[in-house]
Amino acid sequence: MAQGVCDTGVPKLVLEAAKQAMDEGLNTYTRYDGLVELRQALAQRMKAFNHMTVDPDTEVTVSAGATGAFHCACMALLEPGDEVILFEPYYGYHLSTIVAVEAVPKFVSLQTPDWCLSLDDLEQAVTDRTKAIVLNSPGNPSGKVFSVEELQAIANIARQHDLFIFTDEMYEYFVHDGCTHVSIASLPDMADRTITISGYSKTFSITGWRIGHAVAAPRWSSVIGAMNDLVYVCAPAPLQYGVAVGIQTLDAVFYQELQRSFQRKRDRFCQVLQELGLSPTIPQGAYYVLADVSRFPGTTGKERAMYLLEKTGVAGVPGEAFFQENKGASYIRFSFAKTDAVVDMACERLQKLKSKNGRQELR
Ligand SMILES: Cc1ncc(COP(=O)(O)O)c(C=O)c1O
């Protein structure tokens, strides 16, 4: 239950389309910013789902996963010394990428128990060196879905201080409890300053294909595309085609089923965490949960994760991966993007810990 790799199946027609593309000779470089079929499919899908008007010819860069897209965007738009605001808990690649381009991360802690945003904290973090805010909604590892009010408030701050927003919307289709995904670029006057990063690695369970995208206004997109050309040349051609066919063909039922099945997994797994007194904040999106393991023996998240692994065979990621200083010591992140059988097995193992040894075991 550690790494966020989906064990769930790849839609058959996505696989078939990629195979067919290979057989039919789509095996050479694509345009630096991606195959036209994929850029067009993304633009159509983003109009319908994200309420964004996207020009497939000038505003999309298909890259080596959302990771590649984010890295290219950071290389293109950040200068060494620029400050970039990151909400904590954060996704480790966001931090590493900011550091890799020699920008300076500035952390704004989301507040427990349900990872609320303090606007005062955000305002205070802005200086005259701030260049961008990184947003990740639904969030890894918190599962937080930023509310429209929070997004509007962040947008106001970005407008006021002339900041970029880098928004990673990788889990846009994994939104639970009737919440809606809102892309910050769809808010008034935000398209021009927002770099929207996403991809189908998780939605189609193709994390190894390395296809993702960045969407931005043409003047930013051309530089992001140039970085993509420099580093990757292009994303894998036949796999881009497979993703394009998936986006064009899979209908609302596919996305509803995906959401429902992940909400079921979440409910099953989080219920057991609650029974064990690990007080998880129930994630409204994505497929991760941060469990509070401060009652486990040990002083670090790693020691506590090792304790759990040794006792139950259930693995999680130590909280230190998502927080600064020792704030992560109380947390383990679990991913429930597993087959139902694996989620069941993890639940049974965790439950045995409770029934055999009682809660004292966990102190
Ligand atoms: C928030 C977030 N963004 C991006 C990625 C990686 O996406 P990709 O595989 O398309 O690079 C992940 C994977 O865990 C993620 O959690």
Ligand as a Chemical Component Dictionary entry (heavy atoms), coordinates in Angstrom:
data_LIG
# 
_chem_comp.id                   LIG 
_chem_comp.type                 NON-POLYMER 
_chem_comp.pdbx_formal_charge   0 
_chem_comp.three_letter_code    LIG 
# 
loop_
_chem_comp_atom.comp_id 
_chem_comp_atom.atom_id 
_chem_comp_atom.alt_atom_id 
_chem_comp_atom.type_symbol 
_chem_comp_atom.charge 
_chem_comp_atom.model_Cartn_x 
_chem_comp_atom.model_Cartn_y 
_chem_comp_atom.model_Cartn_z 
_chem_comp_atom.pdbx_ordinal 
LIG C1 C1 C 0 0.484 14.671 -7.738  1  
LIG C2 C2 C 0 1.182 13.829 -8.754  2  
LIG N1 N1 N 0 1.594 14.389 -9.890  3  
LIG C3 C3 C 0 2.235 13.666 -10.821 4  
LIG C4 C4 C 0 2.487 12.326 -10.637 5  
LIG C5 C5 C 0 3.234 11.558 -11.671 6  
LIG O1 O1 O 0 2.557 11.556 -12.893 7  
LIG P1 P1 P 0 3.248 10.939 -14.172 8  
LIG O2 O2 O 0 3.343 9.461  -13.974 9  
LIG O3 O3 O 0 2.312 11.284 -15.305 10 
LIG O4 O4 O 0 4.567 11.563 -14.322 11 
LIG C6 C6 C 0 2.080 11.695 -9.466  12 
LIG C7 C7 C 0 2.370 10.276 -9.224  13 
LIG O5 O5 O 0 2.322 9.765  -8.147  14 
LIG C8 C8 C 0 1.412 12.475 -8.498  15 
LIG O6 O6 O 0 1.003 11.931 -7.347  16 
# 
loop_
_chem_comp_bond.comp_id 
_chem_comp_bond.atom_id_1 
_chem_comp_bond.atom_id_2 
_chem_comp_bond.value_order 
_chem_comp_bond.pdbx_ordinal 
LIG C1 C2 SING 1  
LIG C2 N1 SING 2  
LIG C2 C8 DOUB 3  
LIG N1 C3 DOUB 4  
LIG C3 C4 SING 5  
LIG C4 C5 SING 6  
LIG C4 C6 DOUB 7  
LIG C5 O1 SING 8  
LIG O1 P1 SING 9  
LIG P1 O2 DOUB 10 
LIG P1 O3 SING 11 
LIG P1 O4 SING 12 
LIG C6 C7 SING 13 
LIG C6 C8 SING 14 
LIG C7 O5 DOUB 15 
LIG C8 O6 SING 16 
# 
